């Protein structure tokens, strides 16, 4: 016989996003998922992902990759958005 608590061990975590409309559409982000944001240039893809990754980093470990920007450009974006003087914690 399998206990109900044993069944819950293999269920991935689900993280709600801080944007209610996006959360309703996507039903949040599940642990281990690869999320790809795609749109035309200048639509705010990087800004959205910087905010989402910073929010999710408060909850759990996240990884953030960009095929359009270098590491130094992304760090500068984090610095500007969150008014960080030193980038040692990123």
N, CA, C and O atoms as a CHARMM CRD file, in Angstrom:
* protein
*
  360
    1    1 UNK  N      0.83500  -1.17300   0.00000 PROA 1      0.00000
    2    1 UNK  CA     0.00000   0.00000   0.00000 PROA 1      0.00000
    3    1 UNK  C      0.88900   1.24800   0.00000 PROA 1      0.00000
    4    1 UNK  O      1.85800   1.31600   0.75600 PROA 1      0.00000
    5    2 UNK  N      0.56300   2.24000  -0.84600 PROA 2      0.00000
    6    2 UNK  CA     1.32300   3.48400  -0.94900 PROA 2      0.00000
    7    2 UNK  C      0.60900   4.56200  -0.14500 PROA 2      0.00000
    8    2 UNK  O     -0.59300   4.77600  -0.30200 PROA 2      0.00000
    9    3 UNK  N      1.36100   5.23600   0.71500 PROA 3      0.00000
   10    3 UNK  CA     0.79000   6.32800   1.49000 PROA 3      0.00000
   11    3 UNK  C      0.68700   7.57300   0.61700 PROA 3      0.00000
   12    3 UNK  O      1.48200   7.76500  -0.30300 PROA 3      0.00000
   13    4 UNK  N     -0.28500   8.40500   0.91000 PROA 4      0.00000
   14    4 UNK  CA    -0.48500   9.63200   0.13600 PROA 4      0.00000
   15    4 UNK  C      0.73700  10.54200   0.23900 PROA 4      0.00000
   16    4 UNK  O      1.08200  11.20400  -0.73900 PROA 4      0.00000
   17    5 UNK  N      1.38800  10.59400   1.37300 PROA 5      0.00000
   18    5 UNK  CA     2.56100  11.45300   1.53100 PROA 5      0.00000
   19    5 UNK  C      3.70800  10.98800   0.64700 PROA 5      0.00000
   20    5 UNK  O      4.51100  11.81000   0.20500 PROA 5      0.00000
   21    6 UNK  N      3.80600   9.69000   0.37800 PROA 6      0.00000
   22    6 UNK  CA     4.84800   9.17300  -0.50300 PROA 6      0.00000
   23    6 UNK  C      4.61000   9.59000  -1.94300 PROA 6      0.00000
   24    6 UNK  O      5.56700   9.78200  -2.69200 PROA 6      0.00000
   25    7 UNK  N      3.37400   9.73100  -2.34000 PROA 7      0.00000
   26    7 UNK  CA     3.05500  10.14400  -3.70700 PROA 7      0.00000
   27    7 UNK  C      3.47600  11.58400  -3.96500 PROA 7      0.00000
   28    7 UNK  O      3.83900  11.91900  -5.09300 PROA 7      0.00000
   29    8 UNK  N      3.44000  12.43300  -2.96400 PROA 8      0.00000
   30    8 UNK  CA     3.76500  13.84700  -3.12100 PROA 8      0.00000
   31    8 UNK  C      5.26100  14.10500  -3.27000 PROA 8      0.00000
   32    8 UNK  O      5.64900  15.20800  -3.65300 PROA 8      0.00000
   33    9 UNK  N      6.10500  13.13300  -2.98300 PROA 9      0.00000
   34    9 UNK  CA     7.54100  13.34000  -3.04500 PROA 9      0.00000
   35    9 UNK  C      8.04500  13.59000  -4.46100 PROA 9      0.00000
   36    9 UNK  O      9.04800  14.28200  -4.63300 PROA 9      0.00000
   37   10 UNK  N      7.38400  13.05000  -5.47600 PROA 10     0.00000
   38   10 UNK  CA     7.86100  13.17000  -6.85200 PROA 10     0.00000
   39   10 UNK  C      7.18200  14.28800  -7.63700 PROA 10     0.00000
   40   10 UNK  O      7.45800  14.45500  -8.82500 PROA 10     0.00000
   41   11 UNK  N      6.31500  15.04300  -7.01000 PROA 11     0.00000
   42   11 UNK  CA     5.62900  16.13700  -7.69200 PROA 11     0.00000
   43   11 UNK  C      6.55300  17.34900  -7.72100 PROA 11     0.00000
   44   11 UNK  O      7.01800  17.78800  -6.67000 PROA 11     0.00000
   45   12 UNK  N      6.83000  17.90400  -8.91300 PROA 12     0.00000
   46   12 UNK  CA     7.70800  19.08000  -8.97500 PROA 12     0.00000
   47   12 UNK  C      7.05400  20.29000  -8.32300 PROA 12     0.00000
   48   12 UNK  O      5.83000  20.41300  -8.28900 PROA 12     0.00000
   49   13 UNK  N      7.89200  21.17800  -7.80800 PROA 13     0.00000
   50   13 UNK  CA     7.39500  22.41500  -7.20300 PROA 13     0.00000
   51   13 UNK  C      6.79900  23.29900  -8.29400 PROA 13     0.00000
   52   13 UNK  O      7.26700  23.30200  -9.43300 PROA 13     0.00000
   53   14 UNK  N      5.77400  24.03900  -7.93400 PROA 14     0.00000
   54   14 UNK  CA     5.18100  25.00800  -8.84100 PROA 14     0.00000
   55   14 UNK  C      5.37000  26.38900  -8.23700 PROA 14     0.00000
   56   14 UNK  O      5.01500  26.61900  -7.08100 PROA 14     0.00000
   57   15 UNK  N      5.92900  27.30900  -9.01800 PROA 15     0.00000
   58   15 UNK  CA     6.18400  28.66600  -8.55300 PROA 15     0.00000
   59   15 UNK  C      5.22000  29.61900  -9.22900 PROA 15     0.00000
   60   15 UNK  O      5.16100  29.68800 -10.45700 PROA 15     0.00000
   61   16 UNK  N      4.46500  30.35400  -8.43000 PROA 16     0.00000
   62   16 UNK  CA     3.58900  31.37700  -8.98400 PROA 16     0.00000
   63   16 UNK  C      4.42800  32.57300  -9.38900 PROA 16     0.00000
   64   16 UNK  O      5.39200  32.92700  -8.71000 PROA 16     0.00000
   65   17 UNK  N      4.06100  33.18600 -10.48500 PROA 17     0.00000
   66   17 UNK  CA     4.75300  34.37700 -10.95700 PROA 17     0.00000
   67   17 UNK  C      4.09100  35.59500 -10.35000 PROA 17     0.00000
   68   17 UNK  O      2.90400  35.55400 -10.02600 PROA 17     0.00000
   69   18 UNK  N      4.82100  36.66000 -10.19200 PROA 18     0.00000
   70   18 UNK  CA     4.26200  37.84700  -9.55100 PROA 18     0.00000
   71   18 UNK  C      3.39600  38.67400 -10.49800 PROA 18     0.00000
   72   18 UNK  O      2.85700  39.70300 -10.09300 PROA 18     0.00000
   73   19 UNK  N      3.25400  38.24800 -11.73800 PROA 19     0.00000
   74   19 UNK  CA     2.37900  38.92500 -12.69900 PROA 19     0.00000
   75   19 UNK  C      1.10300  38.10100 -12.84800 PROA 19     0.00000
   76   19 UNK  O      1.13100  37.05500 -13.49600 PROA 19     0.00000
   77   20 UNK  N     -0.01000  38.53900 -12.26800 PROA 20     0.00000
   78   20 UNK  CA    -1.22500  37.72200 -12.23100 PROA 20     0.00000
   79   20 UNK  C     -1.72900  37.24600 -13.59500 PROA 20     0.00000
   80   20 UNK  O     -2.12400  36.08800 -13.73000 PROA 20     0.00000
   81   21 UNK  N     -1.72300  38.12000 -14.60900 PROA 21     0.00000
   82   21 UNK  CA    -2.22100  37.71000 -15.92600 PROA 21     0.00000
   83   21 UNK  C     -1.31700  36.64600 -16.54500 PROA 21     0.00000
   84   21 UNK  O     -1.80300  35.67600 -17.12700 PROA 21     0.00000
   85   22 UNK  N     -0.00600  36.82800 -16.42000 PROA 22     0.00000
   86   22 UNK  CA     0.93800  35.83400 -16.94400 PROA 22     0.00000
   87   22 UNK  C      0.81400  34.52700 -16.17500 PROA 22     0.00000
   88   22 UNK  O      0.89200  33.44700 -16.76100 PROA 22     0.00000
   89   23 UNK  N      0.62100  34.62300 -14.87400 PROA 23     0.00000
   90   23 UNK  CA     0.45500  33.43000 -14.04800 PROA 23     0.00000
   91   23 UNK  C     -0.81500  32.67100 -14.44200 PROA 23     0.00000
   92   23 UNK  O     -0.81400  31.44000 -14.46400 PROA 23     0.00000
   93   24 UNK  N     -1.89400  33.39100 -14.75300 PROA 24     0.00000
   94   24 UNK  CA    -3.13400  32.74200 -15.18800 PROA 24     0.00000
   95   24 UNK  C     -2.95100  32.00400 -16.50500 PROA 24     0.00000
   96   24 UNK  O     -3.47100  30.90300 -16.68400 PROA 24     0.00000
   97   25 UNK  N     -2.21300  32.61000 -17.42500 PROA 25     0.00000
   98   25 UNK  CA    -1.99000  32.00000 -18.73900 PROA 25     0.00000
   99   25 UNK  C     -1.08800  30.77300 -18.64200 PROA 25     0.00000
  100   25 UNK  O     -1.36500  29.74400 -19.25800 PROA 25     0.00000
  101   26 UNK  N     -0.00600  30.88600 -17.86600 PROA 26     0.00000
  102   26 UNK  CA     1.00000  29.82000 -17.81700 PROA 26     0.00000
  103   26 UNK  C      0.79300  28.82600 -16.68100 PROA 26     0.00000
  104   26 UNK  O      1.40000  27.75500 -16.67000 PROA 26     0.00000
  105   27 UNK  N     -0.06900  29.18200 -15.71800 PROA 27     0.00000
  106   27 UNK  CA    -0.26600  28.37100 -14.51900 PROA 27     0.00000
  107   27 UNK  C      1.02900  28.27500 -13.71000 PROA 27     0.00000
  108   27 UNK  O      1.29200  27.25700 -13.06900 PROA 27     0.00000
  109   28 UNK  N      1.82300  29.32400 -13.74300 PROA 28     0.00000
  110   28 UNK  CA     3.07800  29.35700 -12.99900 PROA 28     0.00000
  111   28 UNK  C      4.19100  28.62700 -13.72100 PROA 28     0.00000
  112   28 UNK  O      4.05200  28.23700 -14.88000 PROA 28     0.00000
  113   29 UNK  N      5.29000  28.45100 -13.02100 PROA 29     0.00000
  114   29 UNK  CA     6.46000  27.77200 -13.56400 PROA 29     0.00000
  115   29 UNK  C      6.72600  26.54700 -12.70200 PROA 29     0.00000
  116   29 UNK  O      6.77100  26.64000 -11.47600 PROA 29     0.00000
  117   30 UNK  N      6.90000  25.41200 -13.34000 PROA 30     0.00000
  118   30 UNK  CA     7.18900  24.18900 -12.60100 PROA 30     0.00000
  119   30 UNK  C      8.68600  23.96400 -12.49300 PROA 30     0.00000
  120   30 UNK  O      9.44900  24.33400 -13.38500 PROA 30     0.00000
  121   31 UNK  N      9.09500  23.35600 -11.39400 PROA 31     0.00000
  122   31 UNK  CA    10.49100  23.02200 -11.17100 PROA 31     0.00000
  123   31 UNK  C     11.02100  22.17600 -12.33900 PROA 31     0.00000
  124   31 UNK  O     10.37800  21.21700 -12.76300 PROA 31     0.00000
  125   32 UNK  N     12.19000  22.54400 -12.84300 PROA 32     0.00000
  126   32 UNK  CA    12.82100  21.78700 -13.91600 PROA 32     0.00000
  127   32 UNK  C     12.37300  22.16900 -15.31100 PROA 32     0.00000
  128   32 UNK  O     12.88400  21.61800 -16.28600 PROA 32     0.00000
  129   33 UNK  N     11.43500  23.09400 -15.44100 PROA 33     0.00000
  130   33 UNK  CA    10.96300  23.50600 -16.75900 PROA 33     0.00000
  131   33 UNK  C     11.94800  24.45400 -17.42500 PROA 33     0.00000
  132   33 UNK  O     12.62500  25.24000 -16.76200 PROA 33     0.00000
  133   34 UNK  N     12.01500  24.36400 -18.72200 PROA 34     0.00000
  134   34 UNK  CA    12.75300  25.32600 -19.52900 PROA 34     0.00000
  135   34 UNK  C     11.72800  26.29100 -20.10100 PROA 34     0.00000
  136   34 UNK  O     10.82900  25.88500 -20.83800 PROA 34     0.00000
  137   35 UNK  N     11.86000  27.56300 -19.76400 PROA 35     0.00000
  138   35 UNK  CA    10.91900  28.57600 -20.23000 PROA 35     0.00000
  139   35 UNK  C     11.63800  29.44500 -21.24300 PROA 35     0.00000
  140   35 UNK  O     12.69700  30.00300 -20.95500 PROA 35     0.00000
  141   36 UNK  N     11.06200  29.55900 -22.42700 PROA 36     0.00000
  142   36 UNK  CA    11.65300  30.36900 -23.49100 PROA 36     0.00000
  143   36 UNK  C     10.71600  31.53600 -23.76700 PROA 36     0.00000
  144   36 UNK  O      9.52700  31.35000 -24.02300 PROA 36     0.00000
  145   37 UNK  N     11.26700  32.72900 -23.71000 PROA 37     0.00000
  146   37 UNK  CA    10.50700  33.94500 -24.01800 PROA 37     0.00000
  147   37 UNK  C     10.96100  34.41000 -25.39700 PROA 37     0.00000
  148   37 UNK  O     12.14600  34.66300 -25.61300 PROA 37     0.00000
  149   38 UNK  N     10.01900  34.52100 -26.32300 PROA 38     0.00000
  150   38 UNK  CA    10.36200  34.92800 -27.69300 PROA 38     0.00000
  151   38 UNK  C      9.41100  36.04000 -28.14000 PROA 38     0.00000
  152   38 UNK  O      8.20800  35.98400 -27.88500 PROA 38     0.00000
  153   39 UNK  N      9.96000  37.02800 -28.79600 PROA 39     0.00000
  154   39 UNK  CA     9.17300  38.13000 -29.35100 PROA 39     0.00000
  155   39 UNK  C     10.07800  38.94700 -30.26500 PROA 39     0.00000
  156   39 UNK  O     11.28200  38.70400 -30.34800 PROA 39     0.00000
  157   40 UNK  N      9.49100  39.90200 -30.93500 PROA 40     0.00000
  158   40 UNK  CA    10.25100  40.78700 -31.80600 PROA 40     0.00000
  159   40 UNK  C     11.19200  41.65000 -30.98300 PROA 40     0.00000
  160   40 UNK  O     10.98800  41.79500 -29.77800 PROA 40     0.00000
  161   41 UNK  N     12.22700  42.23200 -31.60400 PROA 41     0.00000
  162   41 UNK  CA    13.15600  43.10800 -30.87300 PROA 41     0.00000
  163   41 UNK  C     12.44200  44.30600 -30.24900 PROA 41     0.00000
  164   41 UNK  O     11.50600  44.86300 -30.82200 PROA 41     0.00000
  165   42 UNK  N     12.90800  44.68400 -29.06600 PROA 42     0.00000
  166   42 UNK  CA    12.37900  45.86500 -28.40500 PROA 42     0.00000
  167   42 UNK  C     11.06500  45.67900 -27.68600 PROA 42     0.00000
  168   42 UNK  O     10.42400  46.66300 -27.31800 PROA 42     0.00000
  169   43 UNK  N     10.64400  44.44500 -27.47500 PROA 43     0.00000
  170   43 UNK  CA     9.36100  44.19800 -26.81200 PROA 43     0.00000
  171   43 UNK  C      9.48500  44.03200 -25.30200 PROA 43     0.00000
  172   43 UNK  O      8.46700  43.93900 -24.61600 PROA 43     0.00000
  173   44 UNK  N     10.70000  43.99300 -24.76800 PROA 44     0.00000
  174   44 UNK  CA    10.88200  43.88400 -23.32600 PROA 44     0.00000
  175   44 UNK  C     11.13600  42.47500 -22.82000 PROA 44     0.00000
  176   44 UNK  O     10.89400  42.18700 -21.64800 PROA 44     0.00000
  177   45 UNK  N     11.62500  41.58600 -23.69400 PROA 45     0.00000
  178   45 UNK  CA    11.89400  40.19500 -23.28500 PROA 45     0.00000
  179   45 UNK  C     12.92100  40.13900 -22.16400 PROA 45     0.00000
  180   45 UNK  O     12.70800  39.45700 -21.16200 PROA 45     0.00000
  181   46 UNK  N     14.02600  40.84600 -22.32200 PROA 46     0.00000
  182   46 UNK  CA    15.08300  40.80100 -21.32300 PROA 46     0.00000
  183   46 UNK  C     14.62200  41.43800 -20.02200 PROA 46     0.00000
  184   46 UNK  O     14.90800  40.91000 -18.94800 PROA 46     0.00000
  185   47 UNK  N     13.92700  42.54100 -20.09400 PROA 47     0.00000
  186   47 UNK  CA    13.41800  43.19700 -18.89200 PROA 47     0.00000
  187   47 UNK  C     12.47300  42.26400 -18.13100 PROA 47     0.00000
  188   47 UNK  O     12.55700  42.15700 -16.90800 PROA 47     0.00000
  189   48 UNK  N     11.58400  41.59900 -18.84500 PROA 48     0.00000
  190   48 UNK  CA    10.67200  40.64300 -18.21800 PROA 48     0.00000
  191   48 UNK  C     11.44600  39.52100 -17.53000 PROA 48     0.00000
  192   48 UNK  O     11.14800  39.17700 -16.38600 PROA 48     0.00000
  193   49 UNK  N     12.42500  38.95400 -18.21000 PROA 49     0.00000
  194   49 UNK  CA    13.17400  37.83900 -17.64200 PROA 49     0.00000
  195   49 UNK  C     14.06900  38.27300 -16.48600 PROA 49     0.00000
  196   49 UNK  O     14.25800  37.50600 -15.54200 PROA 49     0.00000
  197   50 UNK  N     14.61700  39.47300 -16.53800 PROA 50     0.00000
  198   50 UNK  CA    15.41400  39.97100 -15.41300 PROA 50     0.00000
  199   50 UNK  C     14.52200  40.07800 -14.17800 PROA 50     0.00000
  200   50 UNK  O     14.91400  39.65000 -13.09200 PROA 50     0.00000
  201   51 UNK  N     13.33800  40.64200 -14.33500 PROA 51     0.00000
  202   51 UNK  CA    12.41900  40.76000 -13.20700 PROA 51     0.00000
  203   51 UNK  C     11.96400  39.39200 -12.70800 PROA 51     0.00000
  204   51 UNK  O     11.96400  39.14200 -11.50200 PROA 51     0.00000
  205   52 UNK  N     11.57700  38.50800 -13.62100 PROA 52     0.00000
  206   52 UNK  CA    11.11200  37.18100 -13.20800 PROA 52     0.00000
  207   52 UNK  C     12.21300  36.38200 -12.53100 PROA 52     0.00000
  208   52 UNK  O     11.96800  35.73100 -11.51400 PROA 52     0.00000
  209   53 UNK  N     13.41900  36.42100 -13.07800 PROA 53     0.00000
  210   53 UNK  CA    14.50800  35.64600 -12.47900 PROA 53     0.00000
  211   53 UNK  C     14.88700  36.20200 -11.11100 PROA 53     0.00000
  212   53 UNK  O     15.21100  35.43300 -10.20600 PROA 53     0.00000
  213   54 UNK  N     14.85300  37.51800 -10.94300 PROA 54     0.00000
  214   54 UNK  CA    15.14600  38.11000  -9.63400 PROA 54     0.00000
  215   54 UNK  C     14.07300  37.72200  -8.62300 PROA 54     0.00000
  216   54 UNK  O     14.38100  37.42100  -7.47000 PROA 54     0.00000
  217   55 UNK  N     12.81400  37.73100  -9.05300 PROA 55     0.00000
  218   55 UNK  CA    11.71400  37.33300  -8.16600 PROA 55     0.00000
  219   55 UNK  C     11.82900  35.85800  -7.78100 PROA 55     0.00000
  220   55 UNK  O     11.70300  35.51200  -6.60600 PROA 55     0.00000
  221   56 UNK  N     12.06700  34.99500  -8.76000 PROA 56     0.00000
  222   56 UNK  CA    12.16900  33.56200  -8.48200 PROA 56     0.00000
  223   56 UNK  C     13.41600  33.23500  -7.67800 PROA 56     0.00000
  224   56 UNK  O     13.42400  32.26200  -6.92400 PROA 56     0.00000
  225   57 UNK  N     14.47600  34.03400  -7.82400 PROA 57     0.00000
  226   57 UNK  CA    15.69700  33.81400  -7.05200 PROA 57     0.00000
  227   57 UNK  C     15.44700  34.01600  -5.55600 PROA 57     0.00000
  228   57 UNK  O     16.12500  33.40900  -4.72700 PROA 57     0.00000
  229   58 UNK  N     14.48100  34.86400  -5.21100 PROA 58     0.00000
  230   58 UNK  CA    14.12800  35.05100  -3.80100 PROA 58     0.00000
  231   58 UNK  C     13.50800  33.79300  -3.21400 PROA 58     0.00000
  232   58 UNK  O     13.61900  33.54600  -2.01300 PROA 58     0.00000
  233   59 UNK  N     12.85100  32.99100  -4.06100 PROA 59     0.00000
  234   59 UNK  CA    12.15500  31.78800  -3.61500 PROA 59     0.00000
  235   59 UNK  C     13.06700  30.56700  -3.66800 PROA 59     0.00000
  236   59 UNK  O     13.09900  29.77200  -2.72800 PROA 59     0.00000
  237   60 UNK  N     13.80100  30.41600  -4.75400 PROA 60     0.00000
  238   60 UNK  CA    14.61500  29.22300  -4.96700 PROA 60     0.00000
  239   60 UNK  C     15.69900  29.54900  -5.98800 PROA 60     0.00000
  240   60 UNK  O     15.68600  30.62200  -6.59200 PROA 60     0.00000
  241   61 UNK  N     16.62000  28.64300  -6.17600 PROA 61     0.00000
  242   61 UNK  CA    17.71500  28.82700  -7.12800 PROA 61     0.00000
  243   61 UNK  C     17.17500  28.82600  -8.56000 PROA 61     0.00000
  244   61 UNK  O     16.38000  27.96200  -8.93000 PROA 61     0.00000
  245   62 UNK  N     17.60900  29.79000  -9.35000 PROA 62     0.00000
  246   62 UNK  CA    17.21000  29.86000 -10.75500 PROA 62     0.00000
  247   62 UNK  C     18.43600  30.09000 -11.62700 PROA 62     0.00000
  248   62 UNK  O     19.48800  30.51000 -11.14600 PROA 62     0.00000
  249   63 UNK  N     18.28400  29.81200 -12.90000 PROA 63     0.00000
  250   63 UNK  CA    19.33000  30.10000 -13.87900 PROA 63     0.00000
  251   63 UNK  C     18.71900  30.95000 -14.97600 PROA 63     0.00000
  252   63 UNK  O     17.55100  30.78400 -15.32800 PROA 63     0.00000
  253   64 UNK  N     19.51600  31.86100 -15.51400 PROA 64     0.00000
  254   64 UNK  CA    19.03300  32.81100 -16.50600 PROA 64     0.00000
  255   64 UNK  C     20.04600  32.87900 -17.63200 PROA 64     0.00000
  256   64 UNK  O     21.22100  33.16300 -17.39600 PROA 64     0.00000
  257   65 UNK  N     19.60600  32.62300 -18.85000 PROA 65     0.00000
  258   65 UNK  CA    20.48500  32.65800 -20.02000 PROA 65     0.00000
  259   65 UNK  C     19.88300  33.60100 -21.05800 PROA 65     0.00000
  260   65 UNK  O     18.66400  33.69800 -21.19200 PROA 65     0.00000
  261   66 UNK  N     20.73600  34.28000 -21.77300 PROA 66     0.00000
  262   66 UNK  CA    20.28900  35.13400 -22.86300 PROA 66     0.00000
  263   66 UNK  C     21.16800  34.86400 -24.07700 PROA 66     0.00000
  264   66 UNK  O     22.39400  34.81000 -23.97400 PROA 66     0.00000
  265   67 UNK  N     20.52900  34.69500 -25.21700 PROA 67     0.00000
  266   67 UNK  CA    21.26800  34.50400 -26.46000 PROA 67     0.00000
  267   67 UNK  C     21.52200  35.83200 -27.16700 PROA 67     0.00000
  268   67 UNK  O     22.22400  35.88100 -28.17700 PROA 67     0.00000
  269   68 UNK  N     20.94700  36.90900 -26.63000 PROA 68     0.00000
  270   68 UNK  CA    21.06100  38.21000 -27.28000 PROA 68     0.00000
  271   68 UNK  C     22.01900  39.16600 -26.58200 PROA 68     0.00000
  272   68 UNK  O     22.49200  40.11900 -27.20100 PROA 68     0.00000
  273   69 UNK  N     22.31500  38.93000 -25.30600 PROA 69     0.00000
  274   69 UNK  CA    23.13800  39.87000 -24.54800 PROA 69     0.00000
  275   69 UNK  C     24.30100  39.14200 -23.89100 PROA 69     0.00000
  276   69 UNK  O     24.19700  37.96500 -23.54400 PROA 69     0.00000
  277   70 UNK  N     25.41300  39.86000 -23.72400 PROA 70     0.00000
  278   70 UNK  CA    26.57700  39.28800 -23.05000 PROA 70     0.00000
  279   70 UNK  C     26.35200  39.33800 -21.53100 PROA 70     0.00000
  280   70 UNK  O     25.42800  39.99400 -21.05000 PROA 70     0.00000
  281   71 UNK  N     27.21400  38.63200 -20.78800 PROA 71     0.00000
  282   71 UNK  CA    27.10300  38.63800 -19.33100 PROA 71     0.00000
  283   71 UNK  C     27.21200  40.04700 -18.76000 PROA 71     0.00000
  284   71 UNK  O     26.44000  40.42000 -17.87600 PROA 71     0.00000
  285   72 UNK  N     28.16800  40.83600 -19.26000 PROA 72     0.00000
  286   72 UNK  CA    28.33900  42.19400 -18.73200 PROA 72     0.00000
  287   72 UNK  C     27.12300  43.07200 -19.04800 PROA 72     0.00000
  288   72 UNK  O     26.74900  43.91700 -18.23400 PROA 72     0.00000
  289   73 UNK  N     26.50900  42.88400 -20.20500 PROA 73     0.00000
  290   73 UNK  CA    25.29600  43.64400 -20.52500 PROA 73     0.00000
  291   73 UNK  C     24.14300  43.26000 -19.60100 PROA 73     0.00000
  292   73 UNK  O     23.38200  44.12200 -19.16200 PROA 73     0.00000
  293   74 UNK  N     24.01600  41.96600 -19.30700 PROA 74     0.00000
  294   74 UNK  CA    22.96100  41.51600 -18.39700 PROA 74     0.00000
  295   74 UNK  C     23.19700  42.02600 -16.97900 PROA 74     0.00000
  296   74 UNK  O     22.25600  42.44800 -16.30600 PROA 74     0.00000
  297   75 UNK  N     24.44800  41.98900 -16.52200 PROA 75     0.00000
  298   75 UNK  CA    24.75500  42.49500 -15.19000 PROA 75     0.00000
  299   75 UNK  C     24.46600  43.99200 -15.09500 PROA 75     0.00000
  300   75 UNK  O     23.97800  44.47000 -14.07100 PROA 75     0.00000
  301   76 UNK  N     24.76400  44.72000 -16.15200 PROA 76     0.00000
  302   76 UNK  CA    24.45500  46.14700 -16.18200 PROA 76     0.00000
  303   76 UNK  C     22.94500  46.37000 -16.11600 PROA 76     0.00000
  304   76 UNK  O     22.48000  47.30300 -15.46100 PROA 76     0.00000
  305   77 UNK  N     22.18600  45.51600 -16.79200 PROA 77     0.00000
  306   77 UNK  CA    20.72000  45.61300 -16.75900 PROA 77     0.00000
  307   77 UNK  C     20.19600  45.35900 -15.34300 PROA 77     0.00000
  308   77 UNK  O     19.32800  46.08800 -14.86300 PROA 77     0.00000
  309   78 UNK  N     20.72600  44.31500 -14.66800 PROA 78     0.00000
  310   78 UNK  CA    20.34800  44.06000 -13.27700 PROA 78     0.00000
  311   78 UNK  C     20.68600  45.26700 -12.40900 PROA 78     0.00000
  312   78 UNK  O     19.88200  45.69100 -11.57800 PROA 78     0.00000
  313   79 UNK  N     21.87400  45.81100 -12.60800 PROA 79     0.00000
  314   79 UNK  CA    22.33300  46.94700 -11.80300 PROA 79     0.00000
  315   79 UNK  C     21.41400  48.15100 -11.96600 PROA 79     0.00000
  316   79 UNK  O     21.06100  48.80300 -10.98300 PROA 79     0.00000
  317   80 UNK  N     21.03000  48.44400 -13.18700 PROA 80     0.00000
  318   80 UNK  CA    20.16600  49.59000 -13.44900 PROA 80     0.00000
  319   80 UNK  C     18.75000  49.37400 -12.91100 PROA 80     0.00000
  320   80 UNK  O     18.17200  50.27800 -12.30700 PROA 80     0.00000
  321   81 UNK  N     18.19600  48.19200 -13.12600 PROA 81     0.00000
  322   81 UNK  CA    16.82100  47.93400 -12.70200 PROA 81     0.00000
  323   81 UNK  C     16.66100  47.92200 -11.18900 PROA 81     0.00000
  324   81 UNK  O     15.64500  48.37900 -10.66600 PROA 81     0.00000
  325   82 UNK  N     17.65500  47.40300 -10.48900 PROA 82     0.00000
  326   82 UNK  CA    17.52500  47.25000  -9.04700 PROA 82     0.00000
  327   82 UNK  C     18.40500  48.22300  -8.26200 PROA 82     0.00000
  328   82 UNK  O     18.54800  48.09700  -7.04600 PROA 82     0.00000
  329   83 UNK  N     19.00000  49.20300  -8.97400 PROA 83     0.00000
  330   83 UNK  CA    19.81400  50.24200  -8.34000 PROA 83     0.00000
  331   83 UNK  C     20.85800  49.64300  -7.40100 PROA 83     0.00000
  332   83 UNK  O     20.97000  50.03500  -6.24000 PROA 83     0.00000
  333   84 UNK  N     21.62000  48.68200  -7.93100 PROA 84     0.00000
  334   84 UNK  CA    22.67100  48.01100  -7.17700 PROA 84     0.00000
  335   84 UNK  C     23.99100  48.68200  -7.50200 PROA 84     0.00000
  336   84 UNK  O     24.31700  48.86000  -8.67600 PROA 84     0.00000
  337   85 UNK  N     24.76900  49.06400  -6.47100 PROA 85     0.00000
  338   85 UNK  CA    26.06700  49.69200  -6.68500 PROA 85     0.00000
  339   85 UNK  C     27.15900  48.66700  -6.94700 PROA 85     0.00000
  340   85 UNK  O     28.02100  48.86400  -7.80400 PROA 85     0.00000
  341   86 UNK  N     27.11400  47.56000  -6.19400 PROA 86     0.00000
  342   86 UNK  CA    28.10600  46.50300  -6.37400 PROA 86     0.00000
  343   86 UNK  C     27.41700  45.24700  -6.88100 PROA 86     0.00000
  344   86 UNK  O     26.30900  44.93300  -6.44700 PROA 86     0.00000
  345   87 UNK  N     28.05200  44.53300  -7.78500 PROA 87     0.00000
  346   87 UNK  CA    27.44900  43.32900  -8.36600 PROA 87     0.00000
  347   87 UNK  C     28.00500  42.05200  -7.73800 PROA 87     0.00000
  348   87 UNK  O     27.96700  40.99400  -8.36600 PROA 87     0.00000
  349   88 UNK  N     28.51200  42.13200  -6.53200 PROA 88     0.00000
  350   88 UNK  CA    29.13400  40.95500  -5.91200 PROA 88     0.00000
  351   88 UNK  C     28.14100  39.86700  -5.54000 PROA 88     0.00000
  352   88 UNK  O     28.51800  38.69900  -5.45300 PROA 88     0.00000
  353   89 UNK  N     26.88100  40.22300  -5.31800 PROA 89     0.00000
  354   89 UNK  CA    25.89100  39.24300  -4.88600 PROA 89     0.00000
  355   89 UNK  C     25.16800  38.56400  -6.04400 PROA 89     0.00000
  356   89 UNK  O     24.32600  37.69400  -5.82200 PROA 89     0.00000
  357   90 UNK  N     25.47900  38.94300  -7.24800 PROA 90     0.00000
  358   90 UNK  CA    24.77200  38.34800  -8.39000 PROA 90     0.00000
  359   90 UNK  C     25.55500  37.21200  -8.98800 PROA 90     0.00000
  360   90 UNK  O     25.10900  36.59700  -9.95700 PROA 90     0.00000
